[in-house]
Structures are given as structure tokens and as C-alpha cells.
């Protein structure tokens, strides 16, 4: 093989190895150094109950969670909703970038495993559902697709029908903080035949006020779930 042919073959091989976030050529499959740095997990400076973000200090339950605990036992998340993580989520959620969803699935899976979740206990994996009207408009449920990241992990059982939307609501992103707190009241119903007597891992993309997770977790507990753990990509 001539040196020229070998040179262009190396270039062609390099073009097939690009960072899935920014598109830069990388020496091997995976994120480039810059994106890996931007997408590093948040390991400190947050409340493990609600995800409230602090300065860098060990994870500490906040005063609000001590006084009035959320209806879930634990919240796990990858990082703050900003920078590259925010851009990835928005592109995935609103531009149909399902290819980049594979990167987000990897981050979600690592967030779950990082919290010492391998207890051997069987749990149902329930994604936050979309109303059928919203699902027809978007074409896919981003939370359901993200939840597939947990497939195959020991003890986790996919249960996408464990929770459903009972009414169409205004998108949370279009509302102020006060309106978000009540917009989803009684907008979810659990299937007792599927969730009763079982612990649940509730999956969503982003937590802002926590209203979506709160009403969904309450519905699961009304349906008989013994415990709800929440798993999201980002905390706003």
C-alpha cells in the first residue's frame, strides 16, 4: 500500500470517530476531552432528597426536605441543567435528535449506578408518561426512551404502562413557577395491577420545581407502590 493511500485511509477512519456531542474528530469512540469535562457528573453540593444545588460540599439533606419530605425516597441525577447538558437535552427533546439520546441514556444509567442502586431488590422502571395528544405531536416520549438505558440492569423491570396521563395540560415550560406547582394536579393515574406492592424507579429528563415528579409519585403511591425513587438527567 502506498503512503498516499495509507494517509487517506487514516483520514477516512478518523472521520468515522467523532464526538457525538460536538462532532470533533476523536482518537477513539467516545466524547472529546472538552465535552467529557462539561458533562462530568455532579458528585457534591446537592440535597439527595430534592436535588437543591449548593456550593461544593458533601450531599446534605436540605431543611425543606427535613421539614416536609418529598413523596419519593431518593432523587438521583447526573448534573445541573445548563451548558452542554442543557443543549443536549433540548436538542434531543425538541429536535428529534434520538442519536444524541444514546449519550443521555449513558449518563442516566451511570447516575443510577453511582447512587449504589444495586441492592438486589426488584424494582419497576416507570417513565413519566405523555398525554396521547402530546405524544402524537412529538412522536416519541423522551422519558420512555431514556428509561431504556436501565434495561438489563439486575432487578429492574420495565413498566411503561404503570402510569398514564389522565388529562392534557399546558407544557410546564410555558408556565411560571407558581402555575407549575398545580398544573399537573391529578393529571396522572397509576395501574394498581402493575405497581401495587412494588418499589418504583420513576424516570424523567429534567427536574425544575419537582411538580411533575411530585404528582406522578403521589399517583404511584395511591396505586399501591411501596416506594418511589426518582431518576432524572438534570436538576434545574
Order of alpha helices (4+ residues) and beta strands (2+ residues): alpha-alpha-alpha-beta-alpha-alpha-beta-alpha-alpha-beta-beta-alpha-beta-alpha-beta-alpha-beta
